Amino acid sequence: MEKKIGEVTHYYGKIGVGIVKLSASIKVGDMLHFVGHSTDFTQLVDSIQIEHKPVQDAKKGDDIGLKVVQKVHEGDEVFLVS
């Protein structure tokens, strides 16, 4: 089962980091599924950053930086895989 937890708002290609606006909480160790027009992959969350500082979890409303294994695009949806 999957629950939408956010949307990609930006992607930094040089460092492979996606910025996600959260609509629900996530934590390190969660499995996320990224879905969009040309995006479809899952990955484990191994680090979360808020304003360039590493955190263990993030809550609804936060803008977080996530290291991603593939390119993501603005508007891609992010789901929590349970």
C-alpha positions as CSV (number, residue, x, y, z in Angstrom):
1,M,0.0,0.0,0.0
2,E,1.2,3.5,-0.8
3,K,0.3,6.9,0.7
4,K,1.1,10.2,-1.0
5,I,3.5,12.1,1.3
6,G,4.7,15.0,-0.9
7,E,5.7,16.5,-4.3
8,V,9.0,17.3,-5.8
9,T,9.5,21.1,-6.1
10,H,13.1,21.2,-7.3
11,Y,16.0,19.0,-8.5
12,Y,19.7,19.7,-8.2
13,G,21.3,17.6,-10.9
14,K,24.9,18.2,-10.0
15,I,24.5,16.8,-6.5
16,G,21.6,14.4,-7.2
17,V,19.2,16.0,-4.6
18,G,15.5,16.4,-4.9
19,I,13.5,19.0,-2.8
20,V,10.2,17.6,-1.6
21,K,7.3,19.6,0.0
22,L,5.8,17.2,2.5
23,S,2.1,16.6,3.0
24,A,2.8,13.9,5.7
25,S,5.7,12.8,8.0
26,I,8.6,10.6,6.9
27,K,11.7,9.3,8.7
28,V,15.1,7.9,7.8
29,G,14.6,4.2,6.9
30,D,11.3,4.7,5.1
31,M,10.8,3.4,1.5
32,L,9.6,6.1,-1.0
33,H,8.2,5.7,-4.5
34,F,8.7,8.6,-6.9
35,V,6.2,8.8,-9.7
36,G,5.9,11.2,-12.6
37,H,5.6,11.6,-16.4
38,S,9.1,10.0,-16.9
39,T,9.8,9.0,-13.3
40,D,9.1,5.7,-11.6
41,F,11.4,4.3,-9.0
42,T,11.6,3.3,-5.3
43,Q,14.4,4.0,-2.9
44,L,15.2,3.8,0.8
45,V,15.6,7.1,2.7
46,D,19.1,7.1,4.0
47,S,19.3,10.8,4.9
48,I,17.0,13.8,5.2
49,Q,18.1,17.4,5.3
50,I,16.2,20.5,6.3
51,E,18.0,23.8,5.5
52,H,21.3,21.8,4.9
53,K,21.1,20.2,8.3
54,P,20.7,16.4,8.7
55,V,17.6,15.3,10.5
56,Q,16.1,11.8,11.4
57,D,12.5,12.7,10.5
58,A,10.4,15.5,9.0
59,K,6.8,16.5,9.3
60,K,3.9,17.8,7.1
61,G,4.7,21.2,5.7
62,D,8.5,20.7,5.7
63,D,10.6,21.3,2.6
64,I,13.3,18.6,2.7
65,G,16.3,17.7,0.7
66,L,16.7,14.0,-0.3
67,K,19.6,12.3,-2.1
68,V,17.9,10.5,-4.9
69,V,19.2,7.5,-7.0
70,Q,17.6,8.8,-10.2
71,K,16.7,12.1,-11.7
72,V,13.4,13.6,-10.4
73,H,11.3,16.4,-11.9
74,E,9.2,19.2,-10.5
75,G,5.7,18.0,-9.9
76,D,6.7,14.3,-9.4
77,E,4.6,12.7,-6.7
78,V,6.3,11.0,-3.7
79,F,4.6,8.1,-2.0
80,L,5.4,6.2,1.3
81,V,5.5,2.5,0.6
82,S,4.2,0.5,3.6
